[in-house]
């Protein structure tokens, strides 16, 4: 009987541990924030930025469509 109660205790603690680990925050720790773009190696920075946005479920902000300027808009704007 002692063995079965020990197994049950282990199962309960494992279940409790998994519940505690399911809590996640969407904010990144300061060490995990991507570095600011300094003008070097743009392609790598872009890929890292896409990765971070995807990881945080913010894919909707990735927009690859370039807006087209109409003929009515002056080129000085």
mmCIF file of the N, C-alpha and C atoms, coordinates in Angstrom:
data_MODEL
# 
_entry.id   MODEL 
# 
loop_
_atom_site.group_PDB 
_atom_site.id 
_atom_site.type_symbol 
_atom_site.label_atom_id 
_atom_site.label_alt_id 
_atom_site.label_comp_id 
_atom_site.label_asym_id 
_atom_site.label_entity_id 
_atom_site.label_seq_id 
_atom_site.pdbx_PDB_ins_code 
_atom_site.Cartn_x 
_atom_site.Cartn_y 
_atom_site.Cartn_z 
_atom_site.occupancy 
_atom_site.B_iso_or_equiv 
_atom_site.pdbx_formal_charge 
_atom_site.auth_seq_id 
_atom_site.auth_comp_id 
_atom_site.auth_asym_id 
_atom_site.auth_atom_id 
_atom_site.pdbx_PDB_model_num 
ATOM 1   N N  . UNK A 1 1  ? 0.816  -1.200 0.000   1.00 0.00 ? 1  UNK A N  1 
ATOM 2   C CA . UNK A 1 1  ? 0.000  0.000  0.000   1.00 0.00 ? 1  UNK A CA 1 
ATOM 3   C C  . UNK A 1 1  ? 0.853  1.255  0.000   1.00 0.00 ? 1  UNK A C  1 
ATOM 4   N N  . UNK A 1 2  ? 1.970  1.183  0.614   1.00 0.00 ? 2  UNK A N  1 
ATOM 5   C CA . UNK A 1 2  ? 2.833  2.358  0.664   1.00 0.00 ? 2  UNK A CA 1 
ATOM 6   C C  . UNK A 1 2  ? 3.285  2.749  -0.738  1.00 0.00 ? 2  UNK A C  1 
ATOM 7   N N  . UNK A 1 3  ? 3.566  1.775  -1.577  1.00 0.00 ? 3  UNK A N  1 
ATOM 8   C CA . UNK A 1 3  ? 4.022  2.068  -2.934  1.00 0.00 ? 3  UNK A CA 1 
ATOM 9   C C  . UNK A 1 3  ? 2.951  2.772  -3.754  1.00 0.00 ? 3  UNK A C  1 
ATOM 10  N N  . UNK A 1 4  ? 1.697  2.328  -3.651  1.00 0.00 ? 4  UNK A N  1 
ATOM 11  C CA . UNK A 1 4  ? 0.642  2.963  -4.443  1.00 0.00 ? 4  UNK A CA 1 
ATOM 12  C C  . UNK A 1 4  ? 0.385  4.397  -3.994  1.00 0.00 ? 4  UNK A C  1 
ATOM 13  N N  . UNK A 1 5  ? 0.476  4.667  -2.698  1.00 0.00 ? 5  UNK A N  1 
ATOM 14  C CA . UNK A 1 5  ? 0.266  6.037  -2.234  1.00 0.00 ? 5  UNK A CA 1 
ATOM 15  C C  . UNK A 1 5  ? 1.425  6.931  -2.664  1.00 0.00 ? 5  UNK A C  1 
ATOM 16  N N  . UNK A 1 6  ? 2.628  6.400  -2.718  1.00 0.00 ? 6  UNK A N  1 
ATOM 17  C CA . UNK A 1 6  ? 3.769  7.181  -3.182  1.00 0.00 ? 6  UNK A CA 1 
ATOM 18  C C  . UNK A 1 6  ? 3.621  7.512  -4.661  1.00 0.00 ? 6  UNK A C  1 
ATOM 19  N N  . UNK A 1 7  ? 3.118  6.571  -5.438  1.00 0.00 ? 7  UNK A N  1 
ATOM 20  C CA . UNK A 1 7  ? 2.903  6.811  -6.859  1.00 0.00 ? 7  UNK A CA 1 
ATOM 21  C C  . UNK A 1 7  ? 1.854  7.892  -7.047  1.00 0.00 ? 7  UNK A C  1 
ATOM 22  N N  . UNK A 1 8  ? 0.772  7.840  -6.273  1.00 0.00 ? 8  UNK A N  1 
ATOM 23  C CA . UNK A 1 8  ? -0.270 8.852  -6.371  1.00 0.00 ? 8  UNK A CA 1 
ATOM 24  C C  . UNK A 1 8  ? 0.255  10.233 -5.994  1.00 0.00 ? 8  UNK A C  1 
ATOM 25  N N  . UNK A 1 9  ? 1.076  10.296 -4.978  1.00 0.00 ? 9  UNK A N  1 
ATOM 26  C CA . UNK A 1 9  ? 1.645  11.579 -4.568  1.00 0.00 ? 9  UNK A CA 1 
ATOM 27  C C  . UNK A 1 9  ? 2.511  12.130 -5.694  1.00 0.00 ? 9  UNK A C  1 
ATOM 28  N N  . UNK A 1 10 ? 3.292  11.271 -6.337  1.00 0.00 ? 10 UNK A N  1 
ATOM 29  C CA . UNK A 1 10 ? 4.129  11.707 -7.456  1.00 0.00 ? 10 UNK A CA 1 
ATOM 30  C C  . UNK A 1 10 ? 3.290  12.200 -8.613  1.00 0.00 ? 10 UNK A C  1 
ATOM 31  N N  . UNK A 1 11 ? 2.167  11.562 -8.885  1.00 0.00 ? 11 UNK A N  1 
ATOM 32  C CA . UNK A 1 11 ? 1.287  11.980 -9.971  1.00 0.00 ? 11 UNK A CA 1 
ATOM 33  C C  . UNK A 1 11 ? 0.660  13.328 -9.678  1.00 0.00 ? 11 UNK A C  1 
ATOM 34  N N  . UNK A 1 12 ? 0.230  13.523 -8.442  1.00 0.00 ? 12 UNK A N  1 
ATOM 35  C CA . UNK A 1 12 ? -0.395 14.788 -8.064  1.00 0.00 ? 12 UNK A CA 1 
ATOM 36  C C  . UNK A 1 12 ? 0.606  15.922 -8.172  1.00 0.00 ? 12 UNK A C  1 
ATOM 37  N N  . UNK A 1 13 ? 1.818  15.709 -7.693  1.00 0.00 ? 13 UNK A N  1 
ATOM 38  C CA . UNK A 1 13 ? 2.813  16.781 -7.757  1.00 0.00 ? 13 UNK A CA 1 
ATOM 39  C C  . UNK A 1 13 ? 3.187  17.078 -9.204  1.00 0.00 ? 13 UNK A C  1 
ATOM 40  N N  . UNK A 1 14 ? 3.244  16.051 -10.051 1.00 0.00 ? 14 UNK A N  1 
ATOM 41  C CA . UNK A 1 14 ? 3.552  16.286 -11.461 1.00 0.00 ? 14 UNK A CA 1 
ATOM 42  C C  . UNK A 1 14 ? 2.433  17.078 -12.118 1.00 0.00 ? 14 UNK A C  1 
ATOM 43  N N  . UNK A 1 15 ? 1.185  16.755 -11.773 1.00 0.00 ? 15 UNK A N  1 
ATOM 44  C CA . UNK A 1 15 ? 0.057  17.494 -12.344 1.00 0.00 ? 15 UNK A CA 1 
ATOM 45  C C  . UNK A 1 15 ? 0.066  18.939 -11.868 1.00 0.00 ? 15 UNK A C  1 
ATOM 46  N N  . UNK A 1 16 ? 0.377  19.136 -10.604 1.00 0.00 ? 16 UNK A N  1 
ATOM 47  C CA . UNK A 1 16 ? 0.442  20.492 -10.059 1.00 0.00 ? 16 UNK A CA 1 
ATOM 48  C C  . UNK A 1 16 ? 1.560  21.280 -10.721 1.00 0.00 ? 16 UNK A C  1 
ATOM 49  N N  . UNK A 1 17 ? 2.687  20.632 -10.945 1.00 0.00 ? 17 UNK A N  1 
ATOM 50  C CA . UNK A 1 17 ? 3.820  21.298 -11.584 1.00 0.00 ? 17 UNK A CA 1 
ATOM 51  C C  . UNK A 1 17 ? 3.473  21.703 -13.008 1.00 0.00 ? 17 UNK A C  1 
ATOM 52  N N  . UNK A 1 18 ? 2.802  20.814 -13.754 1.00 0.00 ? 18 UNK A N  1 
ATOM 53  C CA . UNK A 1 18 ? 2.469  21.153 -15.136 1.00 0.00 ? 18 UNK A CA 1 
ATOM 54  C C  . UNK A 1 18 ? 1.460  22.296 -15.199 1.00 0.00 ? 18 UNK A C  1 
ATOM 55  N N  . UNK A 1 19 ? 0.569  22.377 -14.238 1.00 0.00 ? 19 UNK A N  1 
ATOM 56  C CA . UNK A 1 19 ? -0.386 23.485 -14.204 1.00 0.00 ? 19 UNK A CA 1 
ATOM 57  C C  . UNK A 1 19 ? 0.346  24.794 -13.930 1.00 0.00 ? 19 UNK A C  1 
ATOM 58  N N  . UNK A 1 20 ? 1.308  24.754 -13.041 1.00 0.00 ? 20 UNK A N  1 
ATOM 59  C CA . UNK A 1 20 ? 2.063  25.962 -12.711 1.00 0.00 ? 20 UNK A CA 1 
ATOM 60  C C  . UNK A 1 20 ? 2.878  26.439 -13.904 1.00 0.00 ? 20 UNK A C  1 
ATOM 61  N N  . UNK A 1 21 ? 3.358  25.522 -14.734 1.00 0.00 ? 21 UNK A N  1 
ATOM 62  C CA . UNK A 1 21 ? 4.171  25.900 -15.888 1.00 0.00 ? 21 UNK A CA 1 
ATOM 63  C C  . UNK A 1 21 ? 3.328  26.370 -17.063 1.00 0.00 ? 21 UNK A C  1 
ATOM 64  N N  . UNK A 1 22 ? 2.035  26.116 -17.050 1.00 0.00 ? 22 UNK A N  1 
ATOM 65  C CA . UNK A 1 22 ? 1.181  26.541 -18.151 1.00 0.00 ? 22 UNK A CA 1 
ATOM 66  C C  . UNK A 1 22 ? 0.927  28.035 -18.144 1.00 0.00 ? 22 UNK A C  1 
ATOM 67  N N  . UNK A 1 23 ? 1.189  28.701 -17.052 1.00 0.00 ? 23 UNK A N  1 
ATOM 68  C CA . UNK A 1 23 ? 1.028  30.148 -16.996 1.00 0.00 ? 23 UNK A CA 1 
ATOM 69  C C  . UNK A 1 23 ? 2.174  30.780 -17.764 1.00 0.00 ? 23 UNK A C  1 
ATOM 70  N N  . UNK A 1 24 ? 1.846  31.535 -18.769 1.00 0.00 ? 24 UNK A N  1 
ATOM 71  C CA . UNK A 1 24 ? 2.906  32.184 -19.531 1.00 0.00 ? 24 UNK A CA 1 
ATOM 72  C C  . UNK A 1 24 ? 2.535  33.635 -19.761 1.00 0.00 ? 24 UNK A C  1 
ATOM 73  N N  . UNK A 1 25 ? 3.535  34.450 -19.835 1.00 0.00 ? 25 UNK A N  1 
ATOM 74  C CA . UNK A 1 25 ? 3.317  35.856 -20.115 1.00 0.00 ? 25 UNK A CA 1 
ATOM 75  C C  . UNK A 1 25 ? 3.814  36.142 -21.515 1.00 0.00 ? 25 UNK A C  1 
ATOM 76  N N  . UNK A 1 26 ? 3.211  37.113 -22.162 1.00 0.00 ? 26 UNK A N  1 
ATOM 77  C CA . UNK A 1 26 ? 3.620  37.437 -23.520 1.00 0.00 ? 26 UNK A CA 1 
ATOM 78  C C  . UNK A 1 26 ? 4.783  38.409 -23.547 1.00 0.00 ? 26 UNK A C  1 
ATOM 79  N N  . UNK A 1 27 ? 5.097  39.028 -22.434 1.00 0.00 ? 27 UNK A N  1 
ATOM 80  C CA . UNK A 1 27 ? 6.207  39.979 -22.398 1.00 0.00 ? 27 UNK A CA 1 
ATOM 81  C C  . UNK A 1 27 ? 7.528  39.226 -22.339 1.00 0.00 ? 27 UNK A C  1 
ATOM 82  N N  . UNK A 1 28 ? 8.502  39.721 -23.049 1.00 0.00 ? 28 UNK A N  1 
ATOM 83  C CA . UNK A 1 28 ? 9.817  39.115 -23.033 1.00 0.00 ? 28 UNK A CA 1 
ATOM 84  C C  . UNK A 1 28 ? 10.641 39.696 -21.893 1.00 0.00 ? 28 UNK A C  1 
ATOM 85  N N  . UNK A 1 29 ? 11.512 38.883 -21.364 1.00 0.00 ? 29 UNK A N  1 
ATOM 86  C CA . UNK A 1 29 ? 12.441 39.371 -20.352 1.00 0.00 ? 29 UNK A CA 1 
ATOM 87  C C  . UNK A 1 29 ? 13.411 40.337 -21.027 1.00 0.00 ? 29 UNK A C  1 
ATOM 88  N N  . UNK A 1 30 ? 13.979 41.268 -20.288 1.00 0.00 ? 30 UNK A N  1 
ATOM 89  C CA . UNK A 1 30 ? 14.889 42.244 -20.902 1.00 0.00 ? 30 UNK A CA 1 
ATOM 90  C C  . UNK A 1 30 ? 16.035 41.604 -21.679 1.00 0.00 ? 30 UNK A C  1 
ATOM 91  N N  . UNK A 1 31 ? 16.523 40.453 -21.243 1.00 0.00 ? 31 UNK A N  1 
ATOM 92  C CA . UNK A 1 31 ? 17.619 39.791 -21.946 1.00 0.00 ? 31 UNK A CA 1 
ATOM 93  C C  . UNK A 1 31 ? 17.153 39.173 -23.256 1.00 0.00 ? 31 UNK A C  1 
ATOM 94  N N  . UNK A 1 32 ? 15.859 38.920 -23.417 1.00 0.00 ? 32 UNK A N  1 
ATOM 95  C CA . UNK A 1 32 ? 15.341 38.267 -24.605 1.00 0.00 ? 32 UNK A CA 1 
ATOM 96  C C  . UNK A 1 32 ? 14.854 39.246 -25.660 1.00 0.00 ? 32 UNK A C  1 
ATOM 97  N N  . UNK A 1 33 ? 14.876 40.529 -25.372 1.00 0.00 ? 33 UNK A N  1 
ATOM 98  C CA . UNK A 1 33 ? 14.410 41.501 -26.350 1.00 0.00 ? 33 UNK A CA 1 
ATOM 99  C C  . UNK A 1 33 ? 15.400 41.587 -27.499 1.00 0.00 ? 33 UNK A C  1 
ATOM 100 N N  . UNK A 1 34 ? 14.901 41.698 -28.718 1.00 0.00 ? 34 UNK A N  1 
ATOM 101 C CA . UNK A 1 34 ? 15.820 41.819 -29.851 1.00 0.00 ? 34 UNK A CA 1 
ATOM 102 C C  . UNK A 1 34 ? 16.541 43.162 -29.819 1.00 0.00 ? 34 UNK A C  1 
ATOM 103 N N  . UNK A 1 35 ? 17.741 43.159 -30.352 1.00 0.00 ? 35 UNK A N  1 
ATOM 104 C CA . UNK A 1 35 ? 18.529 44.389 -30.387 1.00 0.00 ? 35 UNK A CA 1 
ATOM 105 C C  . UNK A 1 35 ? 17.943 45.346 -31.419 1.00 0.00 ? 35 UNK A C  1 
ATOM 106 N N  . UNK A 1 36 ? 18.157 46.637 -31.210 1.00 0.00 ? 36 UNK A N  1 
ATOM 107 C CA . UNK A 1 36 ? 17.691 47.632 -32.164 1.00 0.00 ? 36 UNK A CA 1 
ATOM 108 C C  . UNK A 1 36 ? 18.501 47.522 -33.445 1.00 0.00 ? 36 UNK A C  1 
ATOM 109 N N  . UNK A 1 37 ? 17.874 47.859 -34.543 1.00 0.00 ? 37 UNK A N  1 
ATOM 110 C CA . UNK A 1 37 ? 18.539 47.786 -35.834 1.00 0.00 ? 37 UNK A CA 1 
ATOM 111 C C  . UNK A 1 37 ? 19.528 48.931 -35.960 1.00 0.00 ? 37 UNK A C  1 
ATOM 112 N N  . UNK A 1 38 ? 20.777 48.599 -36.264 1.00 0.00 ? 38 UNK A N  1 
ATOM 113 C CA . UNK A 1 38 ? 21.816 49.628 -36.365 1.00 0.00 ? 38 UNK A CA 1 
ATOM 114 C C  . UNK A 1 38 ? 22.285 49.830 -37.800 1.00 0.00 ? 38 UNK A C  1 
ATOM 115 N N  . UNK A 1 39 ? 21.652 49.194 -38.779 1.00 0.00 ? 39 UNK A N  1 
ATOM 116 C CA . UNK A 1 39 ? 21.997 49.409 -40.181 1.00 0.00 ? 39 UNK A CA 1 
ATOM 117 C C  . UNK A 1 39 ? 22.888 48.333 -40.771 1.00 0.00 ? 39 UNK A C  1 
ATOM 118 N N  . UNK A 1 40 ? 23.301 47.357 -39.985 1.00 0.00 ? 40 UNK A N  1 
ATOM 119 C CA . UNK A 1 40 ? 24.186 46.304 -40.470 1.00 0.00 ? 40 UNK A CA 1 
ATOM 120 C C  . UNK A 1 40 ? 23.408 44.995 -40.528 1.00 0.00 ? 40 UNK A C  1 
ATOM 121 N N  . UNK A 1 41 ? 23.577 44.256 -41.631 1.00 0.00 ? 41 UNK A N  1 
ATOM 122 C CA . UNK A 1 41 ? 22.966 42.936 -41.810 1.00 0.00 ? 41 UNK A CA 1 
ATOM 123 C C  . UNK A 1 41 ? 21.442 43.000 -41.675 1.00 0.00 ? 41 UNK A C  1 
ATOM 124 N N  . UNK A 1 42 ? 20.827 43.764 -42.560 1.00 0.00 ? 42 UNK A N  1 
ATOM 125 C CA . UNK A 1 42 ? 19.376 43.987 -42.514 1.00 0.00 ? 42 UNK A CA 1 
ATOM 126 C C  . UNK A 1 42 ? 18.586 42.690 -42.624 1.00 0.00 ? 42 UNK A C  1 
ATOM 127 N N  . UNK A 1 43 ? 19.007 41.789 -43.512 1.00 0.00 ? 43 UNK A N  1 
ATOM 128 C CA . UNK A 1 43 ? 18.244 40.564 -43.738 1.00 0.00 ? 43 UNK A CA 1 
ATOM 129 C C  . UNK A 1 43 ? 18.152 39.733 -42.451 1.00 0.00 ? 43 UNK A C  1 
ATOM 130 N N  . UNK A 1 44 ? 19.240 39.615 -41.719 1.00 0.00 ? 44 UNK A N  1 
ATOM 131 C CA . UNK A 1 44 ? 19.225 38.858 -40.460 1.00 0.00 ? 44 UNK A CA 1 
ATOM 132 C C  . UNK A 1 44 ? 18.325 39.542 -39.434 1.00 0.00 ? 44 UNK A C  1 
ATOM 133 N N  . UNK A 1 45 ? 18.419 40.855 -39.326 1.00 0.00 ? 45 UNK A N  1 
ATOM 134 C CA . UNK A 1 45 ? 17.567 41.598 -38.395 1.00 0.00 ? 45 UNK A CA 1 
ATOM 135 C C  . UNK A 1 45 ? 16.093 41.397 -38.745 1.00 0.00 ? 45 UNK A C  1 
ATOM 136 N N  . UNK A 1 46 ? 15.788 41.436 -40.046 1.00 0.00 ? 46 UNK A N  1 
ATOM 137 C CA . UNK A 1 46 ? 14.406 41.268 -40.495 1.00 0.00 ? 46 UNK A CA 1 
ATOM 138 C C  . UNK A 1 46 ? 13.889 39.875 -40.134 1.00 0.00 ? 46 UNK A C  1 
ATOM 139 N N  . UNK A 1 47 ? 14.697 38.858 -40.353 1.00 0.00 ? 47 UNK A N  1 
ATOM 140 C CA . UNK A 1 47 ? 14.285 37.496 -40.024 1.00 0.00 ? 47 UNK A CA 1 
ATOM 141 C C  . UNK A 1 47 ? 14.081 37.329 -38.517 1.00 0.00 ? 47 UNK A C  1 
ATOM 142 N N  . UNK A 1 48 ? 14.971 37.908 -37.725 1.00 0.00 ? 48 UNK A N  1 
ATOM 143 C CA . UNK A 1 48 ? 14.822 37.828 -36.271 1.00 0.00 ? 48 UNK A CA 1 
ATOM 144 C C  . UNK A 1 48 ? 13.557 38.548 -35.810 1.00 0.00 ? 48 UNK A C  1 
ATOM 145 N N  . UNK A 1 49 ? 13.264 39.696 -36.421 1.00 0.00 ? 49 UNK A N  1 
ATOM 146 C CA . UNK A 1 49 ? 12.065 40.449 -36.065 1.00 0.00 ? 49 UNK A CA 1 
ATOM 147 C C  . UNK A 1 49 ? 10.812 39.657 -36.416 1.00 0.00 ? 49 UNK A C  1 
ATOM 148 N N  . UNK A 1 50 ? 10.777 39.048 -37.592 1.00 0.00 ? 50 UNK A N  1 
ATOM 149 C CA . UNK A 1 50 ? 9.642  38.207 -37.972 1.00 0.00 ? 50 UNK A CA 1 
ATOM 150 C C  . UNK A 1 50 ? 9.487  37.050 -36.990 1.00 0.00 ? 50 UNK A C  1 
ATOM 151 N N  . UNK A 1 51 ? 10.604 36.460 -36.574 1.00 0.00 ? 51 UNK A N  1 
ATOM 152 C CA . UNK A 1 51 ? 10.560 35.352 -35.620 1.00 0.00 ? 51 UNK A CA 1 
ATOM 153 C C  . UNK A 1 51 ? 9.961  35.803 -34.288 1.00 0.00 ? 51 UNK A C  1 
ATOM 154 N N  . UNK A 1 52 ? 10.427 36.934 -33.763 1.00 0.00 ? 52 UNK A N  1 
ATOM 155 C CA . UNK A 1 52 ? 9.903  37.433 -32.486 1.00 0.00 ? 52 UNK A CA 1 
ATOM 156 C C  . UNK A 1 52 ? 8.416  37.757 -32.589 1.00 0.00 ? 52 UNK A C  1 
ATOM 157 N N  . UNK A 1 53 ? 7.992  38.374 -33.683 1.00 0.00 ? 53 UNK A N  1 
ATOM 158 C CA . UNK A 1 53 ? 6.574  38.696 -33.840 1.00 0.00 ? 53 UNK A CA 1 
ATOM 159 C C  . UNK A 1 53 ? 5.734  37.426 -33.931 1.00 0.00 ? 53 UNK A C  1 
ATOM 160 N N  . UNK A 1 54 ? 6.249  36.420 -34.635 1.00 0.00 ? 54 UNK A N  1 
ATOM 161 C CA . UNK A 1 54 ? 5.530  35.156 -34.744 1.00 0.00 ? 54 UNK A CA 1 
ATOM 162 C C  . UNK A 1 54 ? 5.470  34.462 -33.388 1.00 0.00 ? 54 UNK A C  1 
ATOM 163 N N  . UNK A 1 55 ? 6.555  34.501 -32.643 1.00 0.00 ? 55 UNK A N  1 
ATOM 164 C CA . UNK A 1 55 ? 6.594  33.882 -31.317 1.00 0.00 ? 55 UNK A CA 1 
ATOM 165 C C  . UNK A 1 55 ? 5.578  34.516 -30.381 1.00 0.00 ? 55 UNK A C  1 
ATOM 166 N N  . UNK A 1 56 ? 5.391  35.814 -30.491 1.00 0.00 ? 56 UNK A N  1 
ATOM 167 C CA . UNK A 1 56 ? 4.451  36.526 -29.629 1.00 0.00 ? 56 UNK A CA 1 
ATOM 168 C C  . UNK A 1 56 ? 3.034  36.554 -30.203 1.00 0.00 ? 56 UNK A C  1 
ATOM 169 N N  . UNK A 1 57 ? 2.801  35.806 -31.284 1.00 0.00 ? 57 UNK A N  1 
ATOM 170 C CA . UNK A 1 57 ? 1.496  35.751 -31.960 1.00 0.00 ? 57 UNK A CA 1 
ATOM 171 C C  . UNK A 1 57 ? 1.068  37.126 -32.462 1.00 0.00 ? 57 UNK A C  1 
ATOM 172 N N  . UNK A 1 58 ? 1.990  37.857 -33.024 1.00 0.00 ? 58 UNK A N  1 
ATOM 173 C CA . UNK A 1 58 ? 1.708  39.184 -33.572 1.00 0.00 ? 58 UNK A CA 1 
ATOM 174 C C  . UNK A 1 58 ? 1.939  39.207 -35.085 1.00 0.00 ? 58 UNK A C  1 
ATOM 175 N N  . UNK A 1 59 ? 1.671  38.080 -35.756 1.00 0.00 ? 59 UNK A N  1 
ATOM 176 C CA . UNK A 1 59 ? 1.896  37.988 -37.191 1.00 0.00 ? 59 UNK A CA 1 
ATOM 177 C C  . UNK A 1 59 ? 1.064  38.993 -37.967 1.00 0.00 ? 59 UNK A C  1 
ATOM 178 N N  . UNK A 1 60 ? -0.042 39.428 -37.408 1.00 0.00 ? 60 UNK A N  1 
ATOM 179 C CA . UNK A 1 60 ? -0.924 40.342 -38.132 1.00 0.00 ? 60 UNK A CA 1 
ATOM 180 C C  . UNK A 1 60 ? -0.255 41.690 -38.394 1.00 0.00 ? 60 UNK A C  1 
ATOM 181 N N  . UNK A 1 61 ? 0.823  41.996 -37.670 1.00 0.00 ? 61 UNK A N  1 
ATOM 182 C CA . UNK A 1 61 ? 1.525  43.256 -37.872 1.00 0.00 ? 61 UNK A CA 1 
ATOM 183 C C  . UNK A 1 61 ? 2.622  43.159 -38.926 1.00 0.00 ? 61 UNK A C  1 
ATOM 184 N N  . UNK A 1 62 ? 2.868  41.958 -39.433 1.00 0.00 ? 62 UNK A N  1 
ATOM 185 C CA . UNK A 1 62 ? 3.846  41.793 -40.501 1.00 0.00 ? 62 UNK A CA 1 
ATOM 186 C C  . UNK A 1 62 ? 3.126  42.080 -41.807 1.00 0.00 ? 62 UNK A C  1 
ATOM 187 N N  . UNK A 1 63 ? 3.501  43.152 -42.450 1.00 0.00 ? 63 UNK A N  1 
ATOM 188 C CA . UNK A 1 63 ? 2.842  43.576 -43.677 1.00 0.00 ? 63 UNK A CA 1 
ATOM 189 C C  . UNK A 1 63 ? 3.901  43.757 -44.752 1.00 0.00 ? 63 UNK A C  1 
ATOM 190 N N  . UNK A 1 64 ? 3.865  42.909 -45.779 1.00 0.00 ? 64 UNK A N  1 
ATOM 191 C CA . UNK A 1 64 ? 4.853  42.987 -46.840 1.00 0.00 ? 64 UNK A CA 1 
ATOM 192 C C  . UNK A 1 64 ? 4.322  43.727 -48.061 1.00 0.00 ? 64 UNK A C  1 
ATOM 193 N N  . UNK A 1 65 ? 3.086  44.169 -48.041 1.00 0.00 ? 65 UNK A N  1 
ATOM 194 C CA . UNK A 1 65 ? 2.523  44.901 -49.170 1.00 0.00 ? 65 UNK A CA 1 
ATOM 195 C C  . UNK A 1 65 ? 2.952  46.359 -49.095 1.00 0.00 ? 65 UNK A C  1 
ATOM 196 N N  . UNK A 1 66 ? 3.594  46.822 -50.140 1.00 0.00 ? 66 UNK A N  1 
ATOM 197 C CA . UNK A 1 66 ? 4.058  48.204 -50.189 1.00 0.00 ? 66 UNK A CA 1 
ATOM 198 C C  . UNK A 1 66 ? 2.909  49.065 -50.693 1.00 0.00 ? 66 UNK A C  1 
ATOM 199 N N  . UNK A 1 67 ? 2.572  50.157 -50.000 1.00 0.00 ? 67 UNK A N  1 
ATOM 200 C CA . UNK A 1 67 ? 1.493  51.018 -50.477 1.00 0.00 ? 67 UNK A CA 1 
ATOM 201 C C  . UNK A 1 67 ? 1.893  51.704 -51.781 1.00 0.00 ? 67 UNK A C  1 
ATOM 202 N N  . UNK A 1 68 ? 0.929  51.834 -52.680 1.00 0.00 ? 68 UNK A N  1 
ATOM 203 C CA . UNK A 1 68 ? 1.162  52.469 -53.973 1.00 0.00 ? 68 UNK A CA 1 
ATOM 204 C C  . UNK A 1 68 ? 0.684  53.907 -53.892 1.00 0.00 ? 68 UNK A C  1 
ATOM 205 N N  . UNK A 1 69 ? 1.562  54.826 -54.285 1.00 0.00 ? 69 UNK A N  1 
ATOM 206 C CA . UNK A 1 69 ? 1.199  56.240 -54.271 1.00 0.00 ? 69 UNK A CA 1 
ATOM 207 C C  . UNK A 1 69 ? 0.352  56.543 -55.502 1.00 0.00 ? 69 UNK A C  1 
ATOM 208 N N  . UNK A 1 70 ? -0.712 57.280 -55.289 1.00 0.00 ? 70 UNK A N  1 
ATOM 209 C CA . UNK A 1 70 ? -1.551 57.657 -56.418 1.00 0.00 ? 70 UNK A CA 1 
ATOM 210 C C  . UNK A 1 70 ? -0.922 58.840 -57.144 1.00 0.00 ? 70 UNK A C  1 
ATOM 211 N N  . UNK A 1 71 ? -1.398 59.110 -58.354 1.00 0.00 ? 71 UNK A N  1 
ATOM 212 C CA . UNK A 1 71 ? -0.869 60.217 -59.151 1.00 0.00 ? 71 UNK A CA 1 
ATOM 213 C C  . UNK A 1 71 ? -1.249 61.568 -58.557 1.00 0.00 ? 71 UNK A C  1 
ATOM 214 N N  . UNK A 1 72 ? -2.317 61.614 -57.782 1.00 0.00 ? 72 UNK A N  1 
ATOM 215 C CA . UNK A 1 72 ? -2.787 62.867 -57.202 1.00 0.00 ? 72 UNK A CA 1 
ATOM 216 C C  . UNK A 1 72 ? -1.915 63.335 -56.033 1.00 0.00 ? 72 UNK A C  1 
ATOM 217 N N  . UNK A 1 73 ? -1.199 62.416 -55.402 1.00 0.00 ? 73 UNK A N  1 
ATOM 218 C CA . UNK A 1 73 ? -0.374 62.770 -54.256 1.00 0.00 ? 73 UNK A CA 1 
ATOM 219 C C  . UNK A 1 73 ? 0.925  63.410 -54.739 1.00 0.00 ? 73 UNK A C  1 
ATOM 220 N N  . UNK A 1 74 ? 1.267  64.584 -54.226 1.00 0.00 ? 74 UNK A N  1 
ATOM 221 C CA . UNK A 1 74 ? 2.530  65.208 -54.629 1.00 0.00 ? 74 UNK A CA 1 
ATOM 222 C C  . UNK A 1 74 ? 3.719  64.376 -54.152 1.00 0.00 ? 74 UNK A C  1 
ATOM 223 N N  . UNK A 1 75 ? 4.791  64.394 -54.892 1.00 0.00 ? 75 UNK A N  1 
ATOM 224 C CA . UNK A 1 75 ? 5.956  63.581 -54.566 1.00 0.00 ? 75 UNK A CA 1 
ATOM 225 C C  . UNK A 1 75 ? 6.723  64.127 -53.368 1.00 0.00 ? 75 UNK A C  1 
ATOM 226 N N  . UNK A 1 76 ? 6.404  65.328 -52.911 1.00 0.00 ? 76 UNK A N  1 
ATOM 227 C CA . UNK A 1 76 ? 7.120  65.945 -51.799 1.00 0.00 ? 76 UNK A CA 1 
ATOM 228 C C  . UNK A 1 76 ? 6.672  65.414 -50.443 1.00 0.00 ? 76 UNK A C  1 
ATOM 229 N N  . UNK A 1 77 ? 5.549  64.727 -50.364 1.00 0.00 ? 77 UNK A N  1 
ATOM 230 C CA . UNK A 1 77 ? 5.043  64.240 -49.077 1.00 0.00 ? 77 UNK A CA 1 
ATOM 231 C C  . UNK A 1 77 ? 5.809  63.061 -48.595 1.00 0.00 ? 77 UNK A C  1 
# 
